[in-house]
């Protein structure tokens, strides 16, 4: 009798398992997330070689996406985009350009598409838009370069106001340099610097040049001893043996973040989101580091010659306010240093 009950129990268990298995097979299979595919149009102001590396690295992870990219300066790309918008036919899905102030202008015009669930965990506030409209991809900071023969090694922005720096400092003009425009906006928001800092620089004989390349030449040649400049130029030249060094001042540095954003007219928003997710990923940030830029994601190793990104103090600024004040800032600068 006991053996019979055991056989019945085994039969019952087998039947239940079979029915359960059949039910599971009858349920619809849960589809794996679809990989992005199709054509993606990117407008970028990256250097040509960097743009190609970035696109190739993205395509290696997303082989179904065909990336068509246009490379030019931010101003030229914006002129192209605005002409396309005026004609009713914007071509780009995605913008990867120099600065957040330009992105803020597009945001104000309601030209951008929010990417609310972008992978921004670990990123500092200020390196991406809180509304998910744009995302910084690296830190190109502005600090102080000095000629190694200079009598003073600066450690503070205020050192440029000392007698040792009188008549021997040069800086880029915000009338020509986007990084300089952002730097001015950030400096103006610092209580210990402000617009008074620019007035004191002018009184100490500081001069203005058009762009950062000219600043590097002036300091490396000894024509000037100190220069306000983006980080990677003097750091790279120092590695080649040039008599220059770069300082991240103790008050902090301003940063151009080379942000990326999706246009709200994008024909392939899913592929555009995948491109942004790649740039913000550890792999994307390690690529930025290999290209010689300070990664925006703390914890990713910096290139040779750069400090740990988590040790770099960023001067906070409001990109929307910088956009609003841009014309007034440029006029104030021109009044002090000329156009």
N, C-alpha and C positions, 0 to 999 in steps of 0.2 A: 504493500500500500504506500509505504514511504517512498519507494523507488518510483512508483507511478506519479506521485505528487511532484517529485523532483523533475521527472521528464516533462510534465505539464508546465512547470515553472520555466524550464529551459525553452520549451516551445513558445510560451507567452513572451518571454524576453526577446527571443529571436524575431517574433512577429512585430513587436513594438519597435525594435531596432530597424527592421525592414521598412515599416510604415514611416518612421521618422526620417529615414534616409530618402525615401521616395518624396516625402514632403519637402525636404531641403532641396532635392534636385528640381522640384517643381517651382521653387521660388526663383524669381528673376535674379540673375547674377548681378552683383554690385559692380558697376563699370569702374574701371580705373580712370583717374583724372585724365582728360584728354590733353595731349601735348599741343602747344600752340603750333599753328601752321599758317602758310600763306605768305603774302608779301608784307614787309614792314619797311616803312620809309622813315629814315632817321636824318635829321639835320643836326650837325655837330660842329662845334668850334674847337674840338680837340686838335692837337697836332696830327698831321697826316698819318704818321707811323703809329701813333697811339690809337687813332680811330680804327685803323685796320686791325690792330691787335685786339681791340675791344670787341669789334664785330666778329672776328674769327673765333674768339673765346666763347662768345655767346652762341654762335652757330654750332660749335662743337657740342654744346649741351642741348641745343634745340635745332637739330638738323632739318626739321620740317619747315623752318622759317627762312624765307629768302629775304635778306636785308639789302635794301638799296639805300646808300647813304650819300649825303652831300656835305662836303667839308668846306667851311669858310670862317671868317671872323664873325663874332656875334653880331656886330652892327650890320654886316652884309647879309647875314642869314635873316635877321629881323626885317630888313628892307625887302628881301625876297618873299618872306612869309606874308608881310603886310600887303604886298602887291598881289599875291595870290588870294588873300582874304578879300581884298577890294574887288577882285575879278570873280569872286564867288567860288573859287576852286583851290582851297589850301591843300597842298600835296603831302605834307609831313604828318606822320602819326605821332612822332616823338621828337622832342627837342633835348639836346644835351649841350648846354651853352655855358658861358663863363660865370655868370653871376645871378644871385637871387633877386637883385633889384629889377632886372629885366623880366624875370619870371613874375614878380609882383605886378608889373605893368600888364602882363597877359592875364593874370588872375583878376585884376581890377576890371579888365575888359570882358571877363567871363569867357575866356578862350580856352581854359584848361579843364581837364577831366579829373575828378578826384579818384585817388587810389587809396581807399580807406583802410584796407587791410595789408598795406605794404609792410614788409618785414623790417621795421625800424627799431626793434628791440635792441637796446644797448647803445643806440645813437644818442648823442647829447641834444638837449633842446636847443633850438636855433639852427641846427644843421638841416632841418626839414620843416616844411610848412605844417602847422598844427591841423590844418584842414585837409591835408593829404594831397595838395595840388602840385608840390615840387619836392625834390629830395636831393640833398647835397651828396656828392659821390667821392669827394676828396677834400683835403684842406690845403689850399695854396695861401700861406700866411704872408703877411707883410711885417717885417721887422727891420733891423738895422744891420747893414753890411759896413765893415770898416777895413781900411788898408792895414795890413799887419805891421807897417812901419809907423802907424799913428801913435801919438803920445798917450792916448787914453783908450782903454778898452771899455766901450759903453756897456751898461747893464740895465739902463732905464731910458725911457723916452726923454726924460728931463735932462739926461746927460748931453743931449744935442743942443741944450741952451747954455752950456758951460763955455767959458772963455776958450778952452782947448778946441771947441768945435766952431768957433767964430769964423765965418767966411769959408768953411771947409766942408759944408754939408750940402747935399743935393737930394732932391726927391722928385718923383714923377708927378705930373699934373693930372688932376681929375678931369680936365678938359679933354685928355687924350687916353687916359688909362682907366679902365673899369675898376681894376683893383685899387687904384688911388682914390677913386670916388667912394668906394666902399670903406676904405681906410679913413677917409675924412669923416664920413657919416658915423663910424664907430668911435673915433677920437672925440668928436663933438659930444657924444653921449657919456663920456667918462668924466666924473666930477673933478678929478685932479688934472685933467687936460683941457678939454673943451676947445672952443674957438680961440680962446686966449693962447693956447699952445701954438697955433699957427701964427698968431700975431707976434709972439716971442721968437719963433723961428725966423720970421722975416727980419725982426730987429737984430738977430744974431748973424745976419748975412747969409741965411740959407737961400739957395736958388732952386728953380724948378726946371726940369727937363721934360720932354714929351713922354717917354716911356721907360720901362724898367731896363731894357737893353742898354740904353744910353747911360743909365745910372751905374750899371756894372762896369762899363768901360771907363767911366770917370774915376771910380774908386780903385779899380784894378791898376790903372795907369798912374795913380797918385795925384792926378789932377785935383781930385777931391779926396778927403780922408774918410768921410762918412756918407752913407747913402741910405735912404728909406727905400726898401726894395722887396720884391717877392722872394721867398726863401730859396727856391730851388736853383735860381741862377747863380748866386755866390757859392752855395754849397757844392754844386757840380764843378764850378771853376776852381774852388779850393782843392777838390779832389784831383784836379789836373795839374796842381802846382801853382796856381795863381796866388798872388800875395793878398788874398782877401779872406775874411771870416765873417760868419753870420751870427747874430745874437737875437734870441727871443727875449725882448725886454720883460722885466719882472711885472710890469703892470698888465701885460698881456699883448696879444697880437690880433689884428683883424684877419679875416679869412674870406677868400673867394672859395666857394664850395663846388663849383662846376655842377650845378644842379641839373636834374633830368625831370621832364614833365611830359604828360600825354595831352595832346590837343583834343578838345571836345568834338572835333570833326574827324577824329582818327577813324580810318577804315578797318583797322585791325587792333582794337584796344586790348585784346587778350594777349597778343604777341608783344604789344608795348608794355603791358604789365610784367610779362615774363622777362623782358629786357631790363626793366627797373629792378625786379627781384634779383636778377643776376648781379647787377652793379652793386646792390646793397649787401649781397651775400659775402661770406668770408672769402670765397674764391674771387669774387669781383674786387674786393678790397685788397687782396693779395696781388692782384693784377695791377691795381693802381700803385701799389708800393713798388712792384718790379719796374713800373714805368718811371719811377723816380719821384713820386709824390707822397706826401704824408696821408695815410689812409684816414678816412673820417670815422671809421669804426674802431673804438678803443679795443686794445687787445691784439690787434693785427700788427705784426712787426713792421717798423718803419724802415725806409731805405737807409743805406749807409750814410752817415753824416747828420741824420735827423734824430731828434730825441723821441722817446716813447710818446705816442700821441696823447696818452692820458696825462702826461706831465706838461702839456702845452696849454697855457691859459688863453682862452679866447675872449676878446673884448666883446661883450654883448652889444647888439644893435638891432633896431627894428627895421627890417627891409621895407615895410610899407611906408614908414616915416622917411627912410632914406630916399625912396622914390618921390615922395611929396616934396622933400627939401632939395632935391638934386639940382635944380636950376639955381636956387638961391646959394647953395654951397659952392657951385662952380663960379658964380659971380663974385662971391666973397673971396675965393681963392685968387681969381684973376685980378681983383682989386689990390691984393697984397703982392702977388708975384708976377703979374702980367699974364697975357694970354699966350 
